[in-house]
Amino acid sequence: MCGIAGFVNRESSDPADIGVLTRMVRTLVHRGPDDEGHIVVGAAGLAMRRLAIVDLAGGQQPFSNERGTLHLVANGEIYNHRSLRHELQAAGHVFRSQSDIEVLVHGYEAWGLDVLRRVRGMFALALWDSSRHELVIARDRAGEKPLYWTETAGAIRFASELKALLSCPDVERRIDIEALDQFLTYEYVIAPRTILQGISKLPPASVLVWSQGRTAVTRYWDAAQVTPRTFTDREAIDALRATLSAAVDGQMMADVPLGAFLSGGIDSSALVALMSQSSAQPINTFSMGFDDGSYNELAFAREVAVAFRTHHRERTVTPGLRPLFDRLVRHLDEPFADVSLFPTYMVSSLAREQVTVALSGDGGDELFGGYDAYEAQAAWARLGWLGPALLPLADAVLAQLRPSEQKKGLVNSLKRFSAGAVSAPAALGHYRWMTYQTVASRARLYRPALREALRSSDVYAPVHEALARWSDDDVLNRQLYADLCVYLPDDILVKVDRMSMATSLETRAPFLDADVMELAFSMPGHLKIRNGERKWVLKQAMRGLLPETILTRRKQGFSIPMKNWLRRDLQPLMRELLAPERVAARGWFEPAEVARLVDAHVAGRENHAHTLFPLMVLEHWCTAHLPS
C-alpha cells in the first residue's frame, strides 16, 4: 500500500524538478510511512510513499524493467502475482524482488495494456515508457485505490490524493459548480469530476495514456459486458461459496499482522467466517458501537466473534467529534458528507493498533442487493398508478409528524420513502432514495447566480449514463451496476480509503475480487433478492457456517446519529460554520434559508441533517483549501 505522485513535462527538453516531485509525494506520508522512493528520467518524475506489506526488505519502488526503459510506481496489492511471476520468468523476465507490484512492470513489457485485464487486485499505477515518451496511469476495476490527474500549461500531473496536486504552484484552485451541485445532491462528487475545475479523477477500470501531448482515457473492463448465465439455485450457491472463499484466501496474503472489520452484518461476518477457515490462528476483529441503541450493532459483532473465537476489540463512538471533524475534513481531498466517515476512521485507528491490514465487507451490497433503496423502488413499482395518486395526501399527512430520533422507525421510514418518491425524476429509479436535494429545495437554497450558472447542467446525468450502459432487461442488476459505477467508488470506497489511510492502515475488499464481481453480474437478479429477502444467494451460501441470527437480521447500515448530535453536542459547531455572515460571504446560498433549516432541525420539527452536515463540511473545506 502506497501513495504515488509524479508528472511529465510537456517539453522533453525540460528536466523534471526533483524538488517539486519530493514536495508532492511528501503530502502522502500518511499513506506510506515506511519508505520513500523516486526516479527522474528526463522530463518525467515518479515518486511513492510505501506502507510495507509484502517483501518488507526488497519491495522498494520505483520498479524498472531490465533495459531501464520502463519505470513504475503503484499503490495497492496484486493477489495473483505469483502465477503471473512464474509465467513472466518462464518467458525470460528477471525480477529483483518478491514484491507483488514488480509483476506490473514486467507484465506491461510482455503484454502491454492487456496486463490490466490479467491482474487480480486493487491498484493505482503510473508507468513511464521512456523509449516511447509515453505515460500510462490506470486504476483497478472497482476503484478501491484513488488516482487524480490534471494537465497544466507545462505538464501532466497525477497523484493518489488531490492535496499532492495542490502542492504544485501551476495547479489552480477554482470551484467546479457542477461538482458543488453533485456534492449537495449525493453527498459526494462523482468521477471524473472533482470539486476543482481542471482536475479529474480517473474512473475505475480505466487507463489514461498520455503520448505526444495527447491524452486518451479508455475502459479496460466493464461489468456490463459480463455474459449472463443460467444457474440452478444449488449451482449459484456453491459457485458463490467457492469463489468468495478463494478471494478471501488470496487476500490474506501479507507479511504483516492482518485482521478484519466486523459490524455483525452478513458481509463482514461472512468474511470473518471464511478467514477463520483459512487461518490456523484466531482472526483479529474490530468493531465500533454507539450509546444510541438503534444505531448500535455490537451485540451482533460479539456473537460472530464468539462463534469464530476471534481476538475481538471494540470501542464506542461518542458525540465529542469537534476535534475529529476539524482533522478529517482537512484530511479529505474534496467535500464529502457520508457521516459514516467518523466510525470508519475510528475503527481503522483501533485496528491499526494491532494490525497493518484489515479486510472489509465493502461491495456486498452492490453485488447482491443489500440497500433499502432497492426495496423502496420495488415497493413503488407495486403501487402502480396508486402511488402518484396517493402521494400528495401521504406527503401532507407525514409533514405534520415529527421525525423520530431513532435510526429508522416507522415515521422516519415513511417520511424518507415519501421524500424519495418526489425528490427526483422517476427515470432515476432507486436513486430517488439516494439523493438529498429536490428542484424545490435547490430553488430555496441556491442564490440566483448559482441557479443561473447551473441552468444547462443535469446533476443526474452520471446516474442516467450508468443505468443506460446496462443493456440487459434485468431491473435489479441494472440498479446494482449503477451503484457499482457511482455510489461504490465515489462514496463507499472513498470513505474507506481516506479514513483507513489516515491511520496508515491498508484495507482490502474480497467482494470486489474480479472473479466475485464477474460471478455476481452473471447471476440473474432473482437470485439476489427473492420474495423481498435481500442478498438471498449470499445468505444461502453462508448457511451452516454463520449463526442463523446473523443470516436473518435486517440490514442496519454503518451510520451515526448525526441528526441528534446536530441538535445537541454539535449544534455550536453547526451555528458557527453556518452563521449568516459566513454563508453570505461564500455567496452560493441564501443565508435566510440556511438559518431556517438550522432552526427547524434544532427544534426537532424536521430532519435536515442531510443538508446541514454537507453545508458544514463544504464551509470547513473551503476555509481550509481555498484562497481567502
C-alpha positions in Angstrom: 0.0 0.0 0.0 1.4 3.3 -1.0 0.8 6.8 -2.2 2.1 7.8 -5.6 2.7 11.0 -7.4 4.5 12.4 -10.4 4.5 14.4 -13.6 5.8 14.6 -17.1 6.8 18.0 -18.5 5.3 18.8 -21.9 8.7 19.7 -23.3 11.0 16.7 -23.4 14.0 19.0 -23.1 12.6 20.4 -19.7 14.1 18.2 -17.0 11.8 17.1 -14.1 12.3 19.1 -11.0 13.2 16.8 -8.1 12.1 19.4 -5.6 8.6 19.6 -6.9 8.4 15.8 -7.1 9.5 15.5 -3.5 7.1 18.2 -2.3 4.2 16.3 -4.0 5.0 12.9 -2.5 5.6 14.2 1.0 1.9 15.3 1.2 1.2 11.5 1.2 3.3 10.3 4.1 0.2 9.0 5.9 -0.4 6.6 3.0 3.2 5.3 3.2 5.1 5.9 6.5 7.7 3.2 5.9 9.7 4.4 2.9 10.0 6.9 0.1 11.3 6.3 -3.5 11.6 8.4 -6.6 13.1 8.4 -10.0 13.7 11.2 -12.6 14.1 10.2 -16.2 14.5 13.3 -18.4 11.2 15.2 -18.3 9.4 12.6 -16.2 9.4 12.1 -12.4 7.7 9.3 -10.5 7.6 9.0 -6.7 5.9 7.0 -4.0 5.5 6.6 -0.2 5.4 3.0 0.9 3.4 1.1 3.6 5.3 -2.2 3.6 3.0 -5.2 3.3 4.7 -7.8 1.1 8.5 -8.3 0.7 9.3 -5.9 3.5 13.0 -5.8 2.8 13.1 -5.9 -1.0 9.9 -4.2 -2.2 11.1 -0.6 -2.6 9.7 1.3 -5.5 10.0 2.5 -8.3 10.5 -0.7 -10.3 12.2 -0.7 -13.7 12.5 -3.3 -16.4 15.8 -4.9 -17.3 16.6 -2.5 -20.1 15.8 0.6 -18.0 13.2 1.9 -20.4 10.1 1.3 -18.2 9.6 2.7 -14.8 6.7 2.2 -12.5 5.2 3.2 -9.1 1.9 1.7 -7.8 -0.4 1.8 -4.9 -2.2 -1.5 -3.9 -1.9 -5.2 -4.0 -1.8 -7.8 -6.8 -3.2 -11.0 -5.4 -2.3 -13.3 -8.3 1.2 -12.1 -8.6 2.8 -15.5 -8.0 1.2 -17.1 -11.1 2.0 -14.0 -13.2 5.6 -14.0 -11.9 6.1 -17.7 -12.9 4.7 -17.0 -16.4 6.9 -14.0 -16.9 10.0 -15.7 -15.6 9.4 -18.6 -17.9 9.4 -16.0 -20.7 12.8 -14.7 -19.6 12.0 -11.8 -17.4 14.3 -11.2 -14.4 12.9 -9.9 -11.1 14.9 -8.1 -8.4 12.4 -8.6 -5.6 9.5 -10.8 -4.3 7.1 -7.8 -4.4 3.7 -8.3 -5.9 3.9 -4.9 -7.6 7.0 -5.8 -9.7 4.9 -8.0 -11.9 3.2 -4.9 -13.3 6.3 -3.5 -15.0 7.4 -6.8 -16.5 3.7 -7.6 -17.3 3.4 -4.4 -19.2 6.6 -5.1 -21.1 5.3 -8.5 -22.1 1.6 -7.8 -22.7 1.1 -4.1 -22.9 -2.1 -2.7 -21.6 -3.6 -6.3 -21.5 -1.7 -6.7 -18.2 -4.6 -4.7 -16.6 -7.0 -7.5 -17.6 -4.7 -10.2 -16.3 -4.1 -8.9 -12.8 -6.4 -9.6 -9.9 -6.1 -6.9 -7.3 -6.6 -3.3 -6.2 -4.2 -0.7 -7.6 -3.5 2.7 -8.9 -0.3 2.7 -11.1 1.8 5.1 -13.1 4.3 3.9 -15.7 6.7 5.9 -17.8 7.9 4.4 -21.1 11.0 6.5 -21.8 11.6 4.8 -25.2 8.1 6.0 -26.5 7.9 9.1 -24.3 4.6 7.8 -23.0 2.8 8.0 -19.6 0.3 5.3 -18.6 -1.8 5.6 -15.4 -4.5 3.2 -14.5 -6.9 2.2 -11.7 -8.4 -1.1 -10.6 -11.7 -2.5 -11.7 -13.8 -1.4 -8.7 -11.9 1.8 -7.9 -10.5 0.7 -4.5 -7.4 2.9 -5.0 -7.7 6.6 -6.0 -6.0 8.4 -8.7 -6.2 12.2 -9.6 -4.7 13.9 -12.6 -4.5 17.3 -14.3 -2.9 18.9 -17.3 -1.4 22.4 -16.9 0.4 24.6 -19.4 3.7 22.9 -18.6 3.0 19.3 -17.5 0.6 16.4 -16.9 0.5 15.6 -13.2 -1.0 12.7 -11.2 -1.3 11.6 -7.6 -3.1 9.4 -5.2 -4.7 12.4 -3.5 -5.7 15.9 -4.5 -3.5 17.5 -1.9 -0.4 16.4 -3.8 -1.5 18.2 -6.9 -2.4 21.3 -4.9 1.2 21.4 -3.7 2.2 22.4 -7.3 2.2 26.2 -8.0 0.8 25.7 -11.5 -2.4 23.9 -10.3 -5.2 26.4 -9.8 -8.0 26.2 -7.2 -11.3 27.1 -8.8 -14.5 25.6 -7.7 -16.4 23.5 -10.2 -20.0 24.5 -9.6 -21.4 21.4 -11.2 -19.4 19.3 -8.8 -20.7 21.5 -6.0 -24.2 20.7 -7.1 -23.4 17.0 -7.2 -21.9 17.1 -3.7 -25.1 18.7 -2.2 -27.3 16.2 -4.1 -25.4 13.0 -3.4 -23.0 14.0 -0.5 -20.0 13.2 -2.8 -18.5 14.2 -6.1 -18.8 11.7 -9.0 -15.8 10.8 -11.2 -14.4 12.1 -13.4 -15.3 15.4 -11.8 -13.6 16.8 -8.7 -14.6 19.8 -6.7 -11.9 21.8 -8.6 -12.1 22.8 -12.3 -9.3 21.2 -14.4 -8.6 18.4 -12.0 -10.1 14.9 -12.7 -10.4 11.6 -11.0 -9.6 8.6 -13.2 -12.7 6.4 -13.2 -12.5 2.8 -12.0 -11.4 0.2 -14.6 -9.9 2.9 -16.7 -6.5 3.7 -18.2 -5.1 7.0 -19.3 -2.3 7.2 -21.9 -0.5 10.5 -22.5 1.6 10.4 -25.6 2.9 13.2 -27.8 1.0 15.7 -25.7 -2.4 13.9 -26.4 -4.5 12.3 -23.7 -6.8 9.3 -24.1 -8.9 7.7 -21.4 -10.5 4.2 -22.0 -12.1 1.5 -20.0 -10.4 -1.9 -19.9 -13.2 -3.8 -18.0 -16.9 -3.3 -17.6 -19.3 -5.4 -15.5 -22.0 -4.6 -18.1 -20.1 -6.8 -20.6 -20.2 -9.9 -18.3 -22.2 -12.7 -20.0 -25.4 -13.7 -18.2 -25.6 -17.3 -17.2 -28.4 -19.7 -16.2 -28.0 -21.1 -12.7 -29.9 -23.5 -10.6 -30.2 -22.4 -7.0 -27.7 -25.0 -5.9 -25.2 -24.1 -8.6 -25.3 -20.4 -7.7 -24.9 -21.1 -4.0 -22.0 -23.4 -4.5 -20.2 -21.2 -7.0 -20.5 -18.2 -4.7 -19.2 -20.0 -1.7 -16.2 -21.3 -3.6 -15.4 -18.1 -5.4 -15.7 -15.9 -2.3 -13.7 -18.3 -0.2 -10.9 -18.3 -2.8 -11.0 -14.4 -2.9 -10.7 -14.3 0.9 -7.9 -16.8 1.0 -6.0 -14.8 -1.7 -6.4 -11.5 0.0 -5.0 -12.8 3.3 -1.6 -12.5 1.6 0.6 -10.4 3.9 4.0 -10.3 5.7 2.5 -8.2 8.5 -0.4 -8.7 11.0 -3.8 -8.9 9.5 -7.4 -8.6 10.7 -11.0 -7.7 9.7 -13.6 -5.1 10.4 -16.7 -6.7 11.9 -20.0 -5.0 12.0 -22.2 -8.1 12.7 -23.8 -7.7 9.3 -23.9 -10.5 6.7 -20.9 -9.2 4.6 -18.3 -8.7 7.3 -19.5 -11.8 9.2 -19.1 -13.9 6.0 -15.5 -12.7 5.6 -14.6 -13.4 9.2 -16.1 -16.9 8.8 -14.1 -17.7 5.7 -10.9 -16.1 7.1 -11.2 -18.4 10.1 -11.4 -21.4 7.8 -8.2 -20.3 6.0 -6.2 -19.4 9.1 -4.6 -21.7 11.8 -4.6 -18.7 14.2 -7.5 -16.7 15.6 -8.5 -13.8 13.4 -8.2 -10.2 14.8 -11.6 -8.4 14.5 -12.6 -4.8 15.2 -15.9 -3.1 15.8 -17.4 0.3 16.7 -20.6 0.9 18.6 -22.8 3.7 19.8 -24.6 4.6 23.0 -27.8 5.1 21.0 -29.3 1.6 20.9 -31.0 2.0 17.5 -27.5 2.6 15.9 -25.6 0.0 17.9 -24.7 -3.4 16.4 -22.0 -4.5 18.8 -24.1 -7.4 20.1 -24.2 -9.0 16.7 -20.5 -8.4 16.1 -19.8 -10.1 19.5 -21.9 -13.1 18.5 -19.8 -13.6 15.4 -16.6 -13.0 17.3 -17.6 -15.7 19.9 -18.7 -18.1 17.2 -15.3 -18.0 15.4 -13.2 -17.3 18.6 -11.6 -14.2 17.2 -9.4 -11.8 19.1 -12.1 -9.1 19.2 -11.7 -5.4 20.1 -14.4 -2.7 20.2 -15.0 0.9 21.0 -17.9 3.3 21.3 -18.3 6.4 19.1 -19.3 9.5 21.2 -20.7 12.8 20.1 -17.5 14.7 21.0 -16.4 14.9 17.4 -15.3 18.5 17.1 -11.6 17.9 17.1 -12.1 14.9 14.8 -14.3 16.9 12.5 -11.6 19.5 12.0 -8.9 16.9 11.4 -10.8 14.7 9.0 -12.4 17.4 6.9 -9.0 18.9 6.4 -7.7 15.5 5.5 -10.4 14.8 2.9 -9.4 15.8 -0.6 -12.9 17.0 -1.5 -16.1 17.9 0.3 -17.5 14.5 1.4 -20.5 14.2 3.7 -21.2 10.5 4.3 -21.3 10.7 8.1 -20.0 7.1 8.5 -16.6 8.5 7.8 -16.2 9.1 11.5 -16.8 5.5 12.7 -14.7 4.3 9.7 -11.8 6.4 10.9 -12.2 5.3 14.4 -12.4 1.6 13.7 -9.4 2.0 11.4 -7.5 3.7 14.2 -8.5 0.8 16.6 -7.4 -1.8 14.1 -4.0 0.0 13.4 -3.1 -0.5 17.0 -2.9 -4.2 16.3 -2.6 -4.9 12.5 -1.4 -3.3 9.3 -4.1 -4.9 7.0 -7.8 -5.2 7.6 -10.4 -7.0 5.3 -13.8 -5.2 4.9 -17.1 -6.3 3.6 -17.5 -3.4 1.1 -19.1 -4.4 -2.2 -21.5 -7.0 -0.9 -24.5 -4.6 -1.0 -23.8 -3.5 -4.6 -23.3 -7.1 -5.9 -26.1 -8.9 -4.1 -28.8 -6.2 -3.4 -28.4 -5.1 0.2 -29.7 -1.5 0.2 -33.1 -0.1 1.3 -33.3 1.8 -2.0 -33.9 -1.4 -4.0 -36.8 -2.3 -1.7 -38.2 1.2 -1.9 -38.1 1.1 -5.7 -39.8 -2.4 -5.7 -42.5 -1.1 -3.4 -43.1 1.9 -5.6 -43.4 -0.3 -8.6 -46.0 -2.4 -6.8 -48.1 0.6 -6.0 -48.5 1.3 -9.7 -50.9 4.1 -10.6 -51.9 4.4 -6.9 -48.5 5.8 -6.0 -48.8 9.2 -7.8 -52.4 9.4 -6.8 -51.8 8.9 -3.1 -48.5 10.7 -2.8 -49.8 14.3 -2.3 -52.1 13.1 0.5 -49.5 11.0 2.2 -46.9 13.8 1.9 -49.3 16.2 3.6 -50.0 13.9 6.4 -46.4 12.9 7.0 -45.3 16.6 7.0 -47.3 17.0 10.2 -45.3 14.3 12.0 -42.1 15.0 13.9 -39.2 12.7 12.9 -38.0 10.2 15.5 -34.5 10.3 17.0 -34.2 6.6 16.2 -32.1 5.4 13.3 -35.1 4.3 11.3 -38.5 3.5 12.8 -41.9 3.7 11.0 -42.3 7.5 10.9 -38.7 8.0 9.6 -39.0 5.3 7.0 -42.3 6.6 5.7 -41.0 10.2 5.5 -37.9 9.0 3.7 -40.0 6.9 1.3 -42.3 9.8 0.5 -39.4 12.3 0.1 -37.6 9.9 -2.2 -40.7 9.4 -4.4 -40.9 13.1 -5.1 -37.2 14.1 -4.9 -36.0 13.2 -8.4 -37.3 12.1 -11.8 -38.8 8.6 -12.0 -36.2 7.6 -14.5 -33.6 7.6 -11.7 -35.3 4.5 -10.3 -33.8 3.6 -6.9 -31.5 6.6 -6.9 -34.5 8.7 -5.9 -33.8 7.4 -2.4 -30.1 8.1 -2.7 -30.3 11.9 -3.3 -30.9 14.7 -0.9 -31.9 17.8 -2.9 -35.0 18.4 -5.0 -35.7 21.0 -7.6 -37.8 22.9 -5.0 -35.1 22.7 -2.3 -32.4 23.9 -4.7 -34.6 26.9 -5.6 -34.9 27.9 -2.0 -31.3 27.2 -1.0 -29.3 28.4 -4.1 -28.8 32.0 -4.8 -29.9 33.2 -8.2 -26.4 33.4 -9.7 -25.7 29.8 -8.8 -29.1 28.7 -10.2 -28.4 30.5 -13.4 -24.9 29.1 -13.7 -26.4 25.6 -13.3 -29.3 26.1 -15.7 -27.9 23.9 -18.5 -26.4 21.2 -16.3 -28.0 17.9 -15.3 -27.0 16.7 -11.8 -28.5 13.3 -12.5 -26.6 12.7 -15.8 -24.0 10.3 -14.3 -26.7 8.1 -12.9 -28.7 8.2 -16.2 -25.5 7.3 -18.1 -24.7 4.3 -15.8 -28.2 3.0 -16.0 -28.2 3.3 -19.8 -25.0 1.3 -20.2 -26.7 -1.8 -18.8 -28.4 -3.3 -21.9 -30.0 -6.4 -20.3 -33.6 -6.2 -19.1 -32.8 -7.4 -15.6 -34.0 -4.4 -13.5 -32.2 -5.3 -10.3 -28.8 -5.9 -12.0 -29.2 -2.6 -13.8 -29.6 -0.9 -10.4 -26.6 -2.8 -8.9 -24.5 -1.9 -11.9 -25.3 1.8 -11.5 -24.2 1.5 -7.8 -21.0 -0.3 -8.8 -20.2 2.6 -11.2 -21.2 5.5 -9.0 -22.1 5.0 -5.3 -19.5 2.4 -4.6 -16.4 4.1 -6.0 -17.3 7.7 -5.2 -18.8 7.3 -1.8 -18.1 3.9 -0.1 -14.5 3.3 -1.4 -13.5 7.0 -1.0 -14.6 6.9 2.6 -12.8 3.6 3.4 -9.6 4.6 1.5 -9.2 8.0 3.0 -10.1 7.1 6.6 -8.0 4.0 6.7 -5.1 5.7 5.0 -5.3 8.5 7.6 -4.2 5.9 10.1 -1.8 4.1 7.7 -4.0 1.0 7.6 -4.4 -1.0 4.4 -8.0 -2.2 3.8 -8.9 -5.0 1.3 -12.4 -5.9 0.0 -12.7 -9.6 -1.1 -16.2 -9.0 -2.5 -14.5 -6.7 -5.1 -12.3 -9.5 -6.4 -12.7 -9.6 -10.1 -13.9 -13.2 -10.1 -16.5 -12.5 -7.4 -17.8 -9.4 -9.3 -18.0 -11.3 -12.6 -19.8 -14.2 -11.0 -22.3 -11.8 -9.3 -23.1 -10.0 -12.5 -23.5 -13.2 -14.4 -26.3 -14.1 -11.9 -29.9 -13.1 -12.5 -31.5 -10.6 -10.1 -34.0 -13.2 -8.7 -31.0 -15.0 -7.0 -30.1 -11.8 -5.1 -33.5 -10.5 -3.9 -36.2 -13.2 -3.6 -39.6 -12.6 -2.1 -38.3 -9.4 -0.5 -35.3 -11.1 1.1 -32.2 -9.2 0.2 -28.8 -11.0 -0.5 -30.7 -14.3 -0.8 -27.9 -16.2 -2.6 -25.2 -14.9 -0.3 -27.2 -15.9 2.8 -27.7 -19.4 1.4 -24.0 -19.7 0.6 -23.2 -18.9 4.2 -26.0 -21.0 5.7 -24.5 -23.7 8.0 -21.4 -21.5 8.6 -22.8 -18.3 10.1 -25.2 -18.2 13.1 -28.8 -18.1 12.0 -29.4 -14.8 13.9 -26.9 -13.1 11.6 -28.5 -14.6 8.5 -32.0 -13.4 9.4 -31.3 -10.0 10.8 -32.3 -6.9 8.8 -29.5 -4.6 7.5 -28.9 -1.5 9.6 -26.1 0.2 7.7 -22.9 1.8 9.2 -24.1 5.2 10.3 -24.1 7.6 13.3 -26.8 9.6 15.0 -25.7 12.8 13.3 -29.2 14.3 13.2 -29.4 14.0 17.0 -25.9 15.3 17.6 -26.5 18.4 15.4 -29.4 19.3 17.8 -27.1 19.0 20.9 -23.4 18.4 21.1 -22.5 19.6 17.6 -25.0 22.5 17.5 -22.4 25.1 18.4 -20.2 24.0 15.6 -23.1 24.0 13.1 -24.1 27.5 14.1 -20.5 28.7 13.8 -19.9 27.3 10.3 -23.4 28.2 9.0 -23.6 31.7 10.6 -25.5 34.0 8.2 -22.4 36.2 7.6 -20.3 33.2 6.6 -23.0 31.9 4.3 -23.4 35.3 2.7 -19.7 35.8 2.3 -19.4 32.5 0.4 -22.0 33.7 -2.0 -23.6 30.5 -3.1 -26.6 30.0 -0.7 -29.4 32.1 0.8 -28.5 32.9 4.4 -32.2 33.1 5.4 -32.9 29.6 4.0 -29.9 28.1 5.8 -31.0 29.8 9.0 -34.5 28.4 8.6 -33.1 24.8 8.0 -31.0 25.1 11.2 -33.8 26.4 13.3 -36.3 23.7 12.1 -33.7 21.0 12.7 -32.7 22.1 16.2 -36.4 22.4 17.1 -37.0 18.8 16.0 -39.7 19.7 13.5 -37.7 18.2 10.6 -34.6 16.2 9.9 -32.4 18.4 7.8 -29.1 16.6 8.6 -28.5 15.6 5.0 -28.5 19.3 4.0 -26.9 20.9 7.1 -24.0 18.5 7.6 -22.9 18.8 3.9 -23.1 22.6 4.2 -20.9 22.4 7.3 -18.3 20.2 5.5 -18.3 22.5 2.5 -17.7 25.6 4.5 -14.9 24.0 6.6 -13.3 22.5 3.4 -13.4 25.9 1.6 -11.9 27.6 4.6 -9.1 25.1 4.7 -8.3 24.7 1.0 -9.4 27.8 -0.9 -7.6 31.2 -1.1 -9.0 33.6 1.4 
